[in-house]
Amino acid sequence: MSESAQRKLQESMESMMDRVEKANLRPMQRNAFLCMADCMNDQKSSQQVVANCQQNCGRMLESTQRLIQSEVNDLQGRLQRGVGVCQDQAKDRIPFGAKAGDSRVEKEVNDFMDKCAVEVIERHR
């Protein structure tokens, strides 16, 4: 995959993760931290009760983070499989008997690979 396709993929992933973090994770983190701080308000509670309270406050955030990581892993797998198909198709485009270093064939194959990889990225946006 060309540098421009890799850059496009990286920018798309960073943009997506930034949106998820700002819209979903930050508010959840804030709520979890405020909840954990509230656990400290009852001076009569034992250390175990406070620890359990704080653990409960973070459960939803942890669950959401695991779900997001699972979805990102799934997306990466889909992209890898899609790019793998592109590589197979690019290889199939090499004419029988083509000489290594044939710049025309290399350009055609590389152009096809770039276009195909960008299409894979666009499909999964």
TORPA-4810 file (N, C-alpha, C, O; in nm, 3 decimals):
<nodes>
NODE_1_0.085_-0.117_0.000_0.000_0.000_0.000_0.090_0.123_0.000_0.191_0.127_0.070_M
NODE_2_0.052_0.222_-0.078_0.134_0.343_-0.090_0.129_0.425_0.039_0.045_0.404_0.126_S
NODE_3_0.222_0.519_0.048_0.226_0.606_0.165_0.098_0.688_0.176_0.047_0.710_0.286_E
NODE_4_0.045_0.734_0.061_-0.077_0.816_0.067_-0.196_0.734_0.117_-0.278_0.785_0.193_S
NODE_5_-0.206_0.609_0.075_-0.315_0.523_0.123_-0.297_0.494_0.271_-0.394_0.495_0.347_A
NODE_6_-0.174_0.468_0.312_-0.147_0.443_0.454_-0.179_0.567_0.537_-0.236_0.557_0.646_Q
NODE_7_-0.142_0.683_0.485_-0.169_0.809_0.555_-0.320_0.831_0.567_-0.370_0.873_0.672_R
NODE_8_-0.392_0.803_0.458_-0.539_0.819_0.459_-0.601_0.726_0.564_-0.691_0.767_0.638_K
NODE_9_-0.554_0.603_0.569_-0.604_0.508_0.668_-0.574_0.557_0.809_-0.662_0.555_0.895_L
NODE_10_-0.452_0.599_0.833_-0.414_0.646_0.966_-0.495_0.767_1.007_-0.542_0.775_1.120_Q
NODE_11_-0.513_0.862_0.915_-0.591_0.982_0.945_-0.736_0.946_0.976_-0.797_1.004_1.066_E
NODE_12_-0.792_0.852_0.900_-0.930_0.809_0.923_-0.945_0.745_1.061_-1.040_0.773_1.134_S
NODE_13_-0.850_0.657_1.095_-0.856_0.590_1.225_-0.840_0.691_1.339_-0.913_0.685_1.438_M
NODE_14_-0.746_0.783_1.325_-0.724_0.883_1.429_-0.846_0.972_1.445_-0.885_1.005_1.558_E
NODE_15_-0.907_1.011_1.335_-1.026_1.095_1.339_-1.142_1.021_1.409_-1.212_1.078_1.493_S
NODE_16_-1.161_0.894_1.372_-1.267_0.815_1.432_-1.245_0.801_1.583_-1.337_0.822_1.661_M
NODE_17_-1.124_0.765_1.622_-1.094_0.746_1.764_-1.108_0.877_1.842_-1.152_0.877_1.957_M
NODE_18_-1.071_0.988_1.779_-1.084_1.119_1.844_-1.231_1.152_1.870_-1.267_1.200_1.977_D
NODE_19_-1.316_1.124_1.770_-1.460_1.149_1.786_-1.519_1.062_1.897_-1.597_1.109_1.980_R
NODE_20_-1.481_0.935_1.898_-1.532_0.842_2.001_-1.486_0.886_2.139_-1.563_0.885_2.235_V
NODE_21_-1.359_0.923_2.148_-1.303_0.962_2.278_-1.373_1.087_2.331_-1.410_1.092_2.448_E
NODE_22_-1.390_1.186_2.246_-1.450_1.312_2.291_-1.599_1.299_2.319_-1.648_1.352_2.419_K
NODE_23_-1.670_1.228_2.233_-1.815_1.221_2.247_-1.860_1.116_2.349_-1.965_1.132_2.412_A
NODE_24_-1.783_1.011_2.367_-1.828_0.900_2.451_-1.740_0.877_2.573_-1.788_0.875_2.686_N
NODE_25_-1.611_0.859_2.549_-1.525_0.819_2.661_-1.502_0.929_2.763_-1.507_0.903_2.883_L
NODE_26_-1.478_1.051_2.718_-1.454_1.159_2.815_-1.570_1.178_2.911_-1.547_1.183_3.032_R
NODE_27_-1.692_1.188_2.862_-1.803_1.203_2.958_-1.813_1.083_3.052_-1.842_1.100_3.171_P
NODE_28_-1.790_0.964_3.001_-1.796_0.845_3.087_-1.683_0.848_3.190_-1.704_0.813_3.306_M
NODE_29_-1.563_0.889_3.147_-1.451_0.898_3.241_-1.481_1.000_3.350_-1.455_0.976_3.468_Q
NODE_30_-1.535_1.113_3.310_-1.569_1.217_3.406_-1.668_1.162_3.509_-1.649_1.177_3.630_R
NODE_31_-1.774_1.099_3.460_-1.875_1.045_3.551_-1.817_0.938_3.643_-1.850_0.933_3.761_N
NODE_32_-1.730_0.854_3.588_-1.668_0.749_3.671_-1.580_0.811_3.780_-1.584_0.767_3.895_A
NODE_33_-1.501_0.913_3.744_-1.415_0.976_3.844_-1.496_1.050_3.950_-1.462_1.045_4.069_F
NODE_34_-1.603_1.116_3.909_-1.689_1.184_4.007_-1.755_1.083_4.100_-1.765_1.105_4.220_L
NODE_35_-1.799_0.972_4.042_-1.859_0.866_4.122_-1.757_0.812_4.223_-1.790_0.791_4.339_C
NODE_36_-1.633_0.790_4.177_-1.528_0.739_4.266_-1.500_0.837_4.379_-1.477_0.797_4.493_M
NODE_37_-1.502_0.967_4.345_-1.479_1.068_4.449_-1.593_1.066_4.550_-1.570_1.081_4.670_A
NODE_38_-1.715_1.047_4.501_-1.830_1.040_4.592_-1.819_0.923_4.688_-1.872_0.928_4.799_D
NODE_39_-1.752_0.817_4.646_-1.735_0.701_4.734_-1.658_0.738_4.860_-1.670_0.669_4.962_C
NODE_40_-1.582_0.844_4.855_-1.498_0.885_4.968_-1.575_0.972_5.068_-1.522_1.002_5.175_M
NODE_41_-1.697_1.011_5.036_-1.772_1.103_5.121_-1.812_1.044_5.256_-1.814_1.115_5.356_N
NODE_42_-1.843_0.916_5.259_-1.888_0.853_5.384_-1.765_0.812_5.465_-1.701_0.710_5.437_D
NODE_43_-1.735_0.891_5.566_-1.617_0.865_5.649_-1.631_0.739_5.735_-1.532_0.690_5.789_Q
NODE_44_-1.751_0.688_5.748_-1.774_0.570_5.831_-1.754_0.440_5.753_-1.745_0.333_5.813_K
NODE_45_-1.746_0.448_5.622_-1.733_0.327_5.539_-1.594_0.266_5.555_-1.494_0.336_5.571_S
NODE_46_-1.592_0.135_5.549_-1.463_0.066_5.557_-1.387_0.082_5.425_-1.443_0.123_5.323_S
NODE_47_-1.261_0.051_5.431_-1.176_0.057_5.312_-1.232_-0.034_5.202_-1.231_0.002_5.085_Q
NODE_48_-1.281_-0.152_5.241_-1.336_-0.248_5.145_-1.462_-0.193_5.078_-1.480_-0.210_4.957_Q
NODE_49_-1.548_-0.130_5.155_-1.672_-0.072_5.101_-1.637_0.039_5.000_-1.697_0.046_4.893_V
NODE_50_-1.541_0.123_5.035_-1.498_0.231_4.945_-1.438_0.172_4.817_-1.468_0.217_4.706_V
NODE_51_-1.355_0.071_4.833_-1.292_0.008_4.715_-1.398_-0.055_4.625_-1.391_-0.042_4.503_A
NODE_52_-1.496_-0.122_4.683_-1.604_-0.182_4.604_-1.685_-0.074_4.532_-1.721_-0.090_4.415_N
NODE_53_-1.713_0.034_4.602_-1.787_0.145_4.542_-1.711_0.201_4.422_-1.769_0.223_4.316_C
NODE_54_-1.583_0.223_4.439_-1.501_0.277_4.330_-1.493_0.179_4.214_-1.496_0.219_4.097_Q
NODE_55_-1.482_0.053_4.245_-1.477_-0.048_4.139_-1.607_-0.048_4.059_-1.605_-0.057_3.936_Q
NODE_56_-1.718_-0.038_4.128_-1.848_-0.033_4.060_-1.859_0.091_3.971_-1.919_0.085_3.863_N
NODE_57_-1.802_0.202_4.015_-1.808_0.325_3.936_-1.736_0.310_3.802_-1.776_0.371_3.702_C
NODE_58_-1.632_0.231_3.799_-1.553_0.217_3.678_-1.596_0.106_3.585_-1.542_0.093_3.475_G
NODE_59_-1.692_0.026_3.626_-1.732_-0.091_3.546_-1.784_-0.054_3.407_-1.744_-0.115_3.308_R
NODE_60_-1.872_0.044_3.400_-1.931_0.081_3.272_-1.823_0.133_3.176_-1.822_0.100_3.058_M
NODE_61_-1.732_0.214_3.229_-1.623_0.267_3.148_-1.535_0.154_3.097_-1.501_0.151_2.979_L
NODE_62_-1.498_0.063_3.184_-1.414_-0.050_3.144_-1.483_-0.136_3.038_-1.420_-0.179_2.942_E
NODE_63_-1.610_-0.160_3.057_-1.687_-0.239_2.961_-1.691_-0.169_2.824_-1.675_-0.233_2.721_S
NODE_64_-1.712_-0.040_2.826_-1.717_0.037_2.702_-1.581_0.037_2.633_-1.573_0.022_2.511_T
NODE_65_-1.475_0.054_2.710_-1.340_0.053_2.653_-1.309_-0.083_2.588_-1.247_-0.088_2.481_Q
NODE_66_-1.351_-0.192_2.652_-1.330_-0.325_2.594_-1.408_-0.340_2.464_-1.358_-0.395_2.366_R
NODE_67_-1.531_-0.291_2.463_-1.614_-0.298_2.343_-1.551_-0.218_2.229_-1.546_-0.266_2.116_L
NODE_68_-1.506_-0.099_2.259_-1.442_-0.015_2.156_-1.317_-0.085_2.103_-1.296_-0.087_1.982_I
NODE_69_-1.235_-0.140_2.191_-1.114_-0.210_2.147_-1.149_-0.329_2.059_-1.082_-0.356_1.960_Q
NODE_70_-1.253_-0.400_2.095_-1.298_-0.515_2.015_-1.341_-0.469_1.876_-1.308_-0.534_1.776_S
NODE_71_-1.415_-0.360_1.870_-1.461_-0.308_1.741_-1.343_-0.259_1.656_-1.341_-0.281_1.534_E
NODE_72_-1.247_-0.194_1.719_-1.127_-0.148_1.645_-1.051_-0.269_1.591_-1.006_-0.268_1.477_V
NODE_73_-1.035_-0.372_1.674_-0.967_-0.493_1.628_-1.040_-0.557_1.511_-0.978_-0.602_1.415_N
NODE_74_-1.173_-0.559_1.518_-1.254_-0.614_1.409_-1.234_-0.533_1.282_-1.218_-0.589_1.174_D
NODE_75_-1.235_-0.401_1.294_-1.214_-0.314_1.179_-1.076_-0.336_1.118_-1.062_-0.345_0.996_L
NODE_76_-0.975_-0.346_1.202_-0.839_-0.370_1.152_-0.832_-0.503_1.078_-0.766_-0.513_0.975_Q
NODE_77_-0.899_-0.605_1.130_-0.903_-0.734_1.061_-0.970_-0.724_0.926_-0.922_-0.782_0.829_G
NODE_78_-1.080_-0.650_0.919_-1.150_-0.632_0.791_-1.062_-0.559_0.690_-1.056_-0.596_0.573_R
NODE_79_-0.993_-0.455_0.739_-0.905_-0.380_0.650_-0.790_-0.468_0.601_-0.754_-0.464_0.483_L
NODE_80_-0.732_-0.545_0.691_-0.622_-0.634_0.651_-0.668_-0.736_0.548_-0.598_-0.763_0.451_Q
NODE_81_-0.787_-0.794_0.570_-0.839_-0.890_0.473_-0.865_-0.823_0.338_-0.837_-0.880_0.233_R
NODE_82_-0.921_-0.702_0.342_-0.949_-0.629_0.218_-0.822_-0.596_0.143_-0.816_-0.611_0.021_G
NODE_83_-0.720_-0.551_0.214_-0.592_-0.520_0.149_-0.526_-0.648_0.098_-0.460_-0.647_-0.006_V
NODE_84_-0.545_-0.757_0.170_-0.492_-0.886_0.123_-0.555_-0.926_-0.010_-0.486_-0.976_-0.099_G
NODE_85_-0.686_-0.904_-0.024_-0.753_-0.932_-0.151_-0.696_-0.842_-0.259_-0.674_-0.886_-0.372_V
NODE_86_-0.672_-0.716_-0.227_-0.612_-0.623_-0.323_-0.475_-0.674_-0.369_-0.442_-0.668_-0.488_C
NODE_87_-0.396_-0.723_-0.274_-0.264_-0.775_-0.309_-0.275_-0.894_-0.402_-0.198_-0.906_-0.498_Q
NODE_88_-0.371_-0.983_-0.375_-0.392_-1.098_-0.464_-0.433_-1.053_-0.602_-0.382_-1.104_-0.702_D
NODE_89_-0.525_-0.958_-0.609_-0.571_-0.908_-0.738_-0.459_-0.835_-0.812_-0.446_-0.847_-0.934_Q
NODE_90_-0.377_-0.760_-0.739_-0.264_-0.691_-0.801_-0.165_-0.792_-0.858_-0.113_-0.774_-0.968_A
NODE_91_-0.140_-0.898_-0.783_-0.048_-1.002_-0.830_-0.103_-1.069_-0.956_-0.027_-1.100_-1.048_K
NODE_92_-0.235_-1.089_-0.960_-0.297_-1.151_-1.077_-0.290_-1.062_-1.201_-0.305_-1.111_-1.312_D
NODE_93_-0.268_-0.934_-1.183_-0.260_-0.841_-1.295_-0.123_-0.841_-1.362_-0.106_-0.784_-1.470_R
NODE_94_-0.026_-0.905_-1.299_0.108_-0.911_-1.358_0.103_-1.010_-1.474_0.070_-1.127_-1.455_I
NODE_95_0.135_-0.963_-1.595_0.128_-1.052_-1.711_0.229_-1.166_-1.699_0.339_-1.150_-1.646_P
NODE_96_0.188_-1.282_-1.751_0.277_-1.397_-1.752_0.403_-1.360_-1.832_0.395_-1.305_-1.942_F
NODE_97_0.516_-1.390_-1.774_0.642_-1.364_-1.843_0.695_-1.223_-1.825_0.797_-1.187_-1.884_G
NODE_98_0.627_-1.141_-1.745_0.675_-1.005_-1.722_0.809_-1.010_-1.650_0.830_-1.092_-1.560_A
NODE_99_0.897_-0.924_-1.690_1.032_-0.920_-1.631_1.030_-0.836_-1.503_0.963_-0.733_-1.496_K
NODE_100_1.103_-0.883_-1.403_1.118_-0.805_-1.280_1.184_-0.673_-1.316_1.280_-0.670_-1.393_A
NODE_101_1.134_-0.565_-1.261_1.190_-0.433_-1.289_1.125_-0.364_-1.407_1.165_-0.253_-1.442_G
NODE_102_1.025_-0.426_-1.470_0.953_-0.362_-1.580_0.873_-0.247_-1.520_0.771_-0.270_-1.454_D
NODE_103_0.918_-0.124_-1.541_0.859_-0.008_-1.473_0.713_0.014_-1.513_0.634_0.060_-1.431_S
NODE_104_0.677_-0.016_-1.636_0.538_0.003_-1.680_0.445_-0.091_-1.603_0.341_-0.049_-1.553_R
NODE_105_0.484_-0.219_-1.593_0.404_-0.317_-1.520_0.399_-0.282_-1.372_0.292_-0.288_-1.310_V
NODE_106_0.512_-0.246_-1.315_0.516_-0.208_-1.174_0.425_-0.090_-1.145_0.355_-0.088_-1.044_E
NODE_107_0.427_0.009_-1.234_0.341_0.126_-1.215_0.194_0.086_-1.223_0.114_0.131_-1.140_K
NODE_108_0.157_0.005_-1.319_0.018_-0.039_-1.331_-0.026_-0.116_-1.206_-0.135_-0.093_-1.153_E
NODE_109_0.059_-0.206_-1.162_0.025_-0.287_-1.044_0.016_-0.199_-0.920_-0.077_-0.213_-0.841_V
NODE_110_0.112_-0.108_-0.903_0.110_-0.019_-0.786_-0.010_0.074_-0.790_-0.073_0.098_-0.687_N
NODE_111_-0.043_0.127_-0.907_-0.160_0.214_-0.920_-0.287_0.137_-0.884_-0.374_0.188_-0.814_D
NODE_112_-0.298_0.014_-0.934_-0.414_-0.069_-0.902_-0.420_-0.093_-0.751_-0.527_-0.081_-0.690_F
NODE_113_-0.307_-0.127_-0.691_-0.302_-0.157_-0.548_-0.346_-0.036_-0.467_-0.424_-0.049_-0.372_M
NODE_114_-0.297_0.082_-0.503_-0.335_0.203_-0.431_-0.485_0.229_-0.442_-0.552_0.257_-0.342_D
NODE_115_-0.537_0.220_-0.563_-0.680_0.245_-0.585_-0.764_0.144_-0.507_-0.862_0.181_-0.442_K
NODE_116_-0.726_0.019_-0.514_-0.800_-0.086_-0.445_-0.795_-0.065_-0.293_-0.897_-0.079_-0.226_C
NODE_117_-0.678_-0.032_-0.240_-0.663_-0.011_-0.095_-0.748_0.107_-0.049_-0.811_0.100_0.057_A
NODE_118_-0.750_0.214_-0.127_-0.832_0.331_-0.091_-0.980_0.292_-0.092_-1.056_0.336_-0.006_V
NODE_119_-1.022_0.210_-0.189_-1.161_0.165_-0.193_-1.196_0.082_-0.069_-1.305_0.095_-0.014_E
NODE_120_-1.103_-0.002_-0.025_-1.125_-0.081_0.097_-1.144_0.013_0.216_-1.235_-0.005_0.297_V
NODE_121_-1.059_0.112_0.226_-1.066_0.208_0.337_-1.200_0.282_0.332_-1.267_0.297_0.434_I
NODE_122_-1.237_0.328_0.214_-1.363_0.402_0.199_-1.485_0.316_0.235_-1.581_0.366_0.293_E
NODE_123_-1.480_0.190_0.200_-1.592_0.099_0.231_-1.614_0.084_0.382_-1.725_0.059_0.427_R
NODE_124_-1.508_0.099_0.458_-1.515_0.074_0.602_-1.513_0.202_0.685_-1.490_0.197_0.806_H
NODE_125_-1.535_0.314_0.621_-1.536_0.442_0.692_-1.657_0.455_0.777_-1.674_0.557_0.844_R
</nodes>
